[in-house]
Amino acid sequence: MDTDPDMIMHATSLRRRLLFWRGGAVAFFVLACLIGFSRSSGSSWTGHAPHLVHLKLEGIITADEHENIEALQKAADDATVKGLVLEVNSPGGAVTGGELLHDAVAAFARRKPVVVSMGGVAASAGYMVSVPANRIFANRSTLTGSIGVILQSPDVSRLLDRVGVHVDQLVSGPMKGQPSVVQPLSPEGREMLQGVITDLYGFFVDVVAQGRHMPVDRVRQLADGRPYTGQQALALGLVDQLGSMADARGWLLKTTHLPDTAPVTDIGPAATRVKWRRWFAGALSALPGAEFLIKESSTLDGAVAIWKL
């Protein structure tokens, strides 16, 4: 059966048009991505102009905070960086991570001014990393303080007894197996672990006393583990001023004698995540009709003020 030449030409024309539109769509998407990238990265580029840096510490502080520490060290060595805005929104975490971040912030503060802006919560290790700053800003509703150390270990030995399971534990010394999930904590083990907690607590109290220029005895009076609101913390001398991130930034600009237009560059792993979110949002915003794909997420941190029926 012969094929109609007109049909062949029509099919060929359709394929060419399809390829053209596919190629155009790909090219448009690539262009949108480039525009989005330029939008996300252009605002944070400072060249060699004097500027501030912003580091955001959020969530649980872990024992491995090397990315944030490296970002602090790099910014401290950069002659164009004149100061640090440290945003803290963390309930705390590992004592080791808090210690390492505290030392990194303290090292930065010895060279350049640091201001802390507390979010919904900046407690325990989150407060520990804040105290080396030259000035601490908190919101009235911020939960901070909670100066103390906690160690928890579950004990399921009674449950195992009920189901008829016995676990033999061989240790090189009586303290090696303390605490144990499968055996009750011995009086000697409790005394030993309490000594560890007391030592770590003493370290925490000392860094607060040093950072806030307060007598150790006064810090111990405040450091029974309780949290304080920003308003309470201000009255107790644990923070310096009530205010927002903009207030903290304004204070640092005046301290460093920089103009209000001086750029602020985000650093650290949190900045990388924000950069990619902005890049993706910028790419989508360049696509017609794609605004509905871009949504801002919100979280509730610290104390919650909400009306419930």
WOGIBEL-V714700 format. One record per residue. PSI is psi as a letter, one per 30 degrees, with the letter a starting at -180 (none if undefined). OMEGA is omega in whole degrees, 0 to 359 (NA if undefined). NEAR is the number of other ideal C-beta (glycine too) atoms within 10 Angstrom. Layout:
psi->PSI omega->OMEGA near->NEAR
psi->PSI omega->OMEGA near->NEAR
This chain:
psi->k omega->182 near->2
psi->k omega->178 near->4
psi->k omega->180 near->8
psi->k omega->180 near->8
psi->e omega->180 near->8
psi->e omega->179 near->8
psi->e omega->179 near->9
psi->e omega->180 near->10
psi->e omega->179 near->10
psi->e omega->179 near->11
psi->e omega->178 near->11
psi->e omega->179 near->10
psi->e omega->179 near->10
psi->e omega->179 near->10
psi->e omega->179 near->10
psi->e omega->179 near->10
psi->e omega->180 near->10
psi->e omega->178 near->10
psi->e omega->180 near->10
psi->e omega->182 near->10
psi->e omega->176 near->10
psi->e omega->178 near->10
psi->e omega->178 near->10
psi->e omega->179 near->10
psi->e omega->179 near->10
psi->e omega->180 near->10
psi->e omega->179 near->10
psi->e omega->180 near->13
psi->e omega->178 near->13
psi->e omega->179 near->11
psi->e omega->178 near->12
psi->e omega->178 near->18
psi->e omega->180 near->17
psi->e omega->178 near->13
psi->e omega->179 near->16
psi->e omega->179 near->20
psi->e omega->180 near->17
psi->e omega->179 near->13
psi->e omega->184 near->16
psi->e omega->185 near->19
psi->f omega->184 near->13
psi->e omega->184 near->9
psi->f omega->183 near->14
psi->f omega->180 near->17
psi->k omega->184 near->11
psi->f omega->183 near->17
psi->b omega->181 near->7
psi->g omega->180 near->8
psi->k omega->176 near->10
psi->k omega->184 near->16
psi->l omega->175 near->21
psi->l omega->174 near->23
psi->l omega->182 near->27
psi->k omega->178 near->23
psi->k omega->181 near->25
psi->k omega->174 near->23
psi->j omega->183 near->25
psi->l omega->179 near->17
psi->a omega->182 near->13
psi->k omega->175 near->12
psi->k omega->182 near->27
psi->l omega->178 near->12
psi->f omega->181 near->12
psi->j omega->180 near->12
psi->h omega->188 near->24
psi->e omega->180 near->11
psi->e omega->178 near->13
psi->e omega->180 near->24
psi->e omega->178 near->18
psi->e omega->178 near->14
psi->e omega->178 near->22
psi->e omega->181 near->24
psi->e omega->180 near->13
psi->e omega->179 near->13
psi->e omega->179 near->22
psi->e omega->181 near->17
psi->f omega->182 near->9
psi->j omega->183 near->16
psi->f omega->181 near->7
psi->f omega->177 near->13
psi->k omega->185 near->21
psi->f omega->180 near->19
psi->l omega->185 near->25
psi->k omega->168 near->27
psi->j omega->181 near->24
psi->j omega->179 near->27
psi->k omega->184 near->22
psi->k omega->175 near->29
psi->i omega->188 near->20
psi->k omega->176 near->29
psi->f omega->182 near->20
psi->a omega->181 near->22
psi->b omega->184 near->21
psi->k omega->179 near->16
psi->e omega->181 near->21
psi->e omega->178 near->15
psi->e omega->177 near->24
psi->e omega->179 near->26
psi->e omega->182 near->20
psi->e omega->178 near->19
psi->e omega->176 near->28
psi->e omega->182 near->22
psi->e omega->179 near->15
psi->e omega->178 near->22
psi->e omega->179 near->27
psi->e omega->178 near->17
psi->e omega->177 near->14
psi->e omega->184 near->23
psi->f omega->177 near->20
psi->f omega->182 near->10
psi->e omega->184 near->12
psi->l omega->183 near->19
psi->k omega->180 near->18
psi->k omega->173 near->24
psi->k omega->179 near->29
psi->k omega->173 near->26
psi->j omega->182 near->29
psi->k omega->177 near->30
psi->b omega->181 near->21
psi->e omega->181 near->18
psi->k omega->175 near->23
psi->i omega->190 near->36
psi->l omega->177 near->25
psi->b omega->179 near->24
psi->f omega->174 near->28
psi->e omega->175 near->28
psi->e omega->180 near->33
psi->e omega->182 near->29
psi->f omega->182 near->31
psi->f omega->191 near->30
psi->f omega->178 near->24
psi->f omega->184 near->24
psi->l omega->177 near->26
psi->f omega->178 near->16
psi->k omega->181 near->17
psi->k omega->175 near->29
psi->k omega->176 near->29
psi->l omega->171 near->30
psi->l omega->178 near->22
psi->e omega->183 near->12
psi->g omega->178 near->16
psi->k omega->171 near->30
psi->j omega->182 near->25
psi->a omega->184 near->27
psi->b omega->184 near->26
psi->h omega->183 near->22
psi->j omega->182 near->25
psi->l omega->183 near->17
psi->k omega->180 near->19
psi->k omega->175 near->12
psi->k omega->180 near->11
psi->k omega->177 near->5
psi->j omega->179 near->11
psi->l omega->179 near->10
psi->j omega->182 near->14
psi->g omega->184 near->15
psi->e omega->179 near->17
psi->e omega->177 near->8
psi->e omega->178 near->11
psi->e omega->177 near->15
psi->e omega->181 near->10
psi->e omega->181 near->9
psi->g omega->175 near->7
psi->h omega->180 near->6
psi->k omega->178 near->11
psi->k omega->182 near->8
psi->k omega->173 near->11
psi->k omega->181 near->6
psi->j omega->180 near->10
psi->k omega->182 near->6
psi->l omega->180 near->10
psi->f omega->179 near->7
psi->l omega->186 near->7
psi->f omega->181 near->11
psi->f omega->183 near->13
psi->e omega->182 near->11
psi->g omega->182 near->16
psi->k omega->356 near->18
psi->l omega->181 near->17
psi->k omega->178 near->19
psi->f omega->189 near->12
psi->g omega->179 near->16
psi->k omega->180 near->17
psi->l omega->178 near->11
psi->k omega->180 near->17
psi->l omega->177 near->15
psi->e omega->179 near->7
psi->e omega->178 near->11
psi->e omega->178 near->19
psi->e omega->179 near->13
psi->e omega->180 near->12
psi->e omega->182 near->15
psi->e omega->176 near->16
psi->e omega->175 near->11
psi->e omega->178 near->10
psi->e omega->181 near->11
psi->e omega->180 near->14
psi->e omega->179 near->11
psi->e omega->179 near->11
psi->e omega->178 near->17
psi->e omega->178 near->18
psi->e omega->177 near->13
psi->e omega->180 near->16
psi->e omega->180 near->24
psi->e omega->182 near->20
psi->e omega->182 near->12
psi->e omega->176 near->22
psi->e omega->179 near->24
psi->e omega->180 near->18
psi->e omega->183 near->14
psi->e omega->182 near->21
psi->g omega->179 near->20
psi->h omega->181 near->8
psi->l omega->175 near->18
psi->k omega->181 near->9
psi->e omega->181 near->14
psi->e omega->178 near->9
psi->e omega->179 near->15
psi->e omega->180 near->21
psi->e omega->177 near->15
psi->e omega->181 near->11
psi->f omega->190 near->19
psi->h omega->175 near->19
psi->g omega->177 near->10
psi->f omega->184 near->13
psi->k omega->173 near->12
psi->l omega->177 near->20
psi->k omega->171 near->22
psi->l omega->178 near->18
psi->e omega->178 near->25
psi->e omega->179 near->15
psi->e omega->181 near->19
psi->e omega->178 near->25
psi->e omega->180 near->20
psi->f omega->182 near->11
psi->f omega->179 near->15
psi->g omega->180 near->13
psi->f omega->172 near->24
psi->l omega->186 near->30
psi->f omega->188 near->18
psi->k omega->172 near->14
psi->k omega->181 near->16
psi->l omega->184 near->22
psi->a omega->175 near->12
psi->e omega->179 near->17
psi->e omega->178 near->10
psi->e omega->179 near->15
psi->e omega->179 near->24
psi->e omega->179 near->22
psi->e omega->178 near->15
psi->e omega->182 near->21
psi->e omega->178 near->26
psi->e omega->178 near->20
psi->e omega->181 near->10
psi->e omega->182 near->16
psi->g omega->179 near->17
psi->h omega->176 near->9
psi->l omega->178 near->18
psi->l omega->180 near->7
psi->f omega->181 near->8
psi->g omega->181 near->6
psi->k omega->182 near->18
psi->l omega->175 near->15
psi->k omega->184 near->18
psi->k omega->176 near->18
psi->k omega->178 near->19
psi->l omega->176 near->22
psi->l omega->183 near->22
psi->e omega->179 near->15
psi->e omega->179 near->20
psi->e omega->179 near->17
psi->e omega->179 near->13
psi->e omega->179 near->13
psi->e omega->180 near->15
psi->e omega->180 near->16
psi->e omega->176 near->12
psi->e omega->178 near->14
psi->e omega->178 near->17
psi->e omega->181 near->18
psi->e omega->179 near->16
psi->e omega->178 near->19
psi->e omega->178 near->21
psi->e omega->179 near->22
psi->e omega->182 near->16
psi->f omega->179 near->16
psi->f omega->179 near->17
psi->k omega->180 near->15
psi->k omega->175 near->8
psi->g omega->183 near->6
psi->g omega->183 near->13
psi->e omega->183 near->11
psi->f omega->179 near->7
psi->f omega->185 near->11
psi->j omega->181 near->13
psi->k omega->177 near->8
psi->k omega->177 near->6
psi->l omega->179 near->5
psi->k omega->178 near->5
psi->l omega->177 near->7
psi->j omega->180 near->9
psi->l omega->176 near->17
psi->b omega->179 near->21
psi->k omega->183 near->12
psi->k omega->175 near->9
psi->j omega->184 near->7
psi->k omega->180 near->5
psi->k omega->181 near->4
psi->k omega->178 near->4
psi->none omega->NA near->2
